[in-house]
Amino acid sequence: MIYLDHAATSPMPGVVREAYLAALELQGNPSSIHSAGQRARAMVDGARVRIAATLGVEAIEVTFTGGGTEAVNLAVKGMFWARNASAPSPGGARAAGSGDARPRPRLLVPRAEHHATLDAVEWLAQHEGAELHWLEVDELGALRLDRLAEALGDGSDVALLTMLAANNEVGTVQPVAQAAALAAAVGVPVHVDAIAAYGQVRLDPLPHGVSAVSISAHKVGGPVGVGALVLRRTAEVVPLLHGGSQQRGRSGTMDAAGAAAFAVAAELAHAELDERSEHKRALRDRLAEGIRRSVPQAVLSGAAGRLDDDALALPGTLHFTVPGAEGDSLLMLLDAAGFAVSTGSACQAGVPEPSHVLLAMGLSEADARGALRVTLGPATTVDEIDALLAALPAAVERAQSAGLAAQVPRLGR
């Protein structure tokens, strides 16, 4: 199997695996006061320092989580609650979770965010009185700064702006610095979901105005189930989890081995970032050019392959759509041919649905359903790219012959 789905999860390098296995030999709860526990605590603290260095932040600002989704939820929900608990109201300070109207109800959210964010903010709207202000993106999937400026207003009723550092589907790098400057000017904190971007592009130094950043270990070759939330010293969150306050903003026994392995993977990714980026960018451009030649009906999405400025695209992501084909059909045909790739669509209850990212970018539902995402890793080779290009025309022909699922008559509901 040729693995070309690194944006979903990236294989663990040998040096990270060895560090992980060695760390698992260590006994002790990091919160225990005996020597075994303190050795585990030292491992967590050391990992926190090493990860903080990759982002140019202080170690105390790094809170380990059970993955990227938890980090996003802690930031979005926790900051919403904290901002509203501290907001002035006619009756004085209010407690998070009370039934009163929220003094800062608005959440500013681009339409093309990851579902970890979308589902979290929709939950806040349904259960916590949040008012969602959806922000438009352009045809490349980048946040429109003019719409953000309009939505911010004077900032008095805005709890939070949350946005991606780079789109997880199409790979377009977002204007975080500009957005954070606009938000900071009116006192609105910013959470950045950097899970797709961390280890792919440099995030250090974090722009002024960014209060929180979510990252995940397995996207950079670390273990699954480990993530982190960077909370700047001025940021406040109400915890999601209670029961020990082992970390800033989070309770629960810390995963010392997972943190240690995350640190090794993060350091490796950043030490080799320039070389990896150059390697992946060259392969991505080779793939894009090959698709233009062999599958001319395909349409490239996002900034990669469409703009001269490579700083606007993740180096290892190429996303395209094939008119008249179902993305899931393309995926399964390529899987049968020995390639692991991804679609840009979500599938719920077995029914293919168009990608919300592509719809936000202005594609029709029919075109959005023919999406395919290829994401490269540091070990991807020219031969693997050429093999995919050789297999792609036949897969496209068969997928287009099968057509779209929406065109197939359905029985019942």
Helices and strands as residue ranges (DSSP letters): E 2-3, H 14-24, H 35-55, G 59-61, E 62-65, H 68-86, E 106-110, H 115-127, E 131-135, H 145-152, E 158-164, H 176-185, E 190-193, E 210-216, G 218-220, E 227-231, H 256-271, H 273-294, E 299-301, G 310-312, E 317-321, H 327-336, E 339-340, E 347-348, E 351-352, H 356-360, H 365-368, E 371-375, H 382-402, G 405-407
